[in-house]
Amino acid sequence: ALANPDFAHCRWVEWLEPDEIPGFWAATAVHFWALHENPVDKLRFQAKLYEALATGTPVVIALEGFMSELLTREQIGVTVSFADSTALAQAIQHLLNNTAYHTTISHSARAYAETNFQPQHVTQAYEGLLDQL
């Protein structure tokens, strides 16, 4: 997919050491990835999304299902259909070329993370679920 001329400015990032990760997020304007269509990916929350949202890095993901619905509903990222590289490229270009839209997604992502990923809130939510068992 990166051979596509629409992705000429994109870089494949190899494994990063833990101390390199903050610099990676600071240097990233848009983070994107594509998943294969399968039932599991339609239901799970991608781990890398936690970091992207926490750093306010807009994401574009080729994905359908739970996470796509969440990103769209909360306006915290952009999703396109599985295997639609043209739509993926267009969504990335739109974020890169539209500063106001990029800023809106970035701020919304960070605000979502601050509201939903606080350790005390997550702990309380899990304890509430366990109390119901």
C-alpha positions, -999 to 999 in steps of 0.1 A, spaced: 0 0 0 29 24 7 40 20 -29 9 40 -39 19 75 -49 -7 90 -26 14 76 3 48 90 -9 52 112 22 44 83 46 70 64 65 70 28 77 82 28 113 101 -2 126 100 -14 162 106 15 187 122 13 221 100 25 249 120 57 254 116 65 217 78 64 217 70 99 231 92 114 203 73 93 177 39 107 188 53 142 190 65 140 154 33 124 140 7 145 122 -17 117 114 -15 80 124 -31 55 101 -34 17 98 -55 -8 80 -69 -40 93 -80 -71 75 -117 -77 76 -124 -103 103 -149 -106 132 -124 -100 160 -112 -66 146 -148 -55 144 -152 -59 181 -120 -49 198 -104 -16 207 -69 -14 192 -42 -8 218 -24 17 197 -55 38 197 -51 46 234 -18 63 227 -30 82 196 -60 96 215 -40 104 246 -15 124 225 -42 141 204 -29 125 172 -56 122 146 -61 87 133 -74 72 100 -82 36 101 -95 11 76 -119 -6 99 -156 -14 104 -176 -22 135 -174 -11 172 -143 11 170 -154 27 137 -187 36 153 -170 50 184 -145 71 164 -173 85 142 -198 91 170 -173 109 192 -156 127 162 -122 115 175 -109 99 143 -117 89 107 -125 54 95 -129 40 60 -141 6 48 -117 -24 49 -94 -26 19 -103 8 6 -69 23 0 -82 51 -21 -105 63 7 -77 59 32 -54 81 12 -82 107 7 -89 108 44 -53 112 53 -49 140 27 -80 157 40 -66 158 76 -32 170 64 -47 197 41 -74 210 64 -59 226 95 -93 233 112 -105 197 108 -71 183 120 -73 206 150 -109 196 158 -101 159 156 -69 164 176 -86 183 204 -116 159 205 -93 129 207 -73 143 236 -105 154 255 -120 119 250 -88 103 264 -88 127 294 -124 118 301 -124 81 295 -89 68 302 -82 82 337 -71 53 359 -95 61 387 -125 61 362 -114 29 346 -109 13 380 -144 24 392 -159 11 360 -143 -23 364 -152 -25 400 -188 -16 391 -189 -45 366 -174 -69 391 -199 -59 418 -227 -69 394 -213 -105 391 
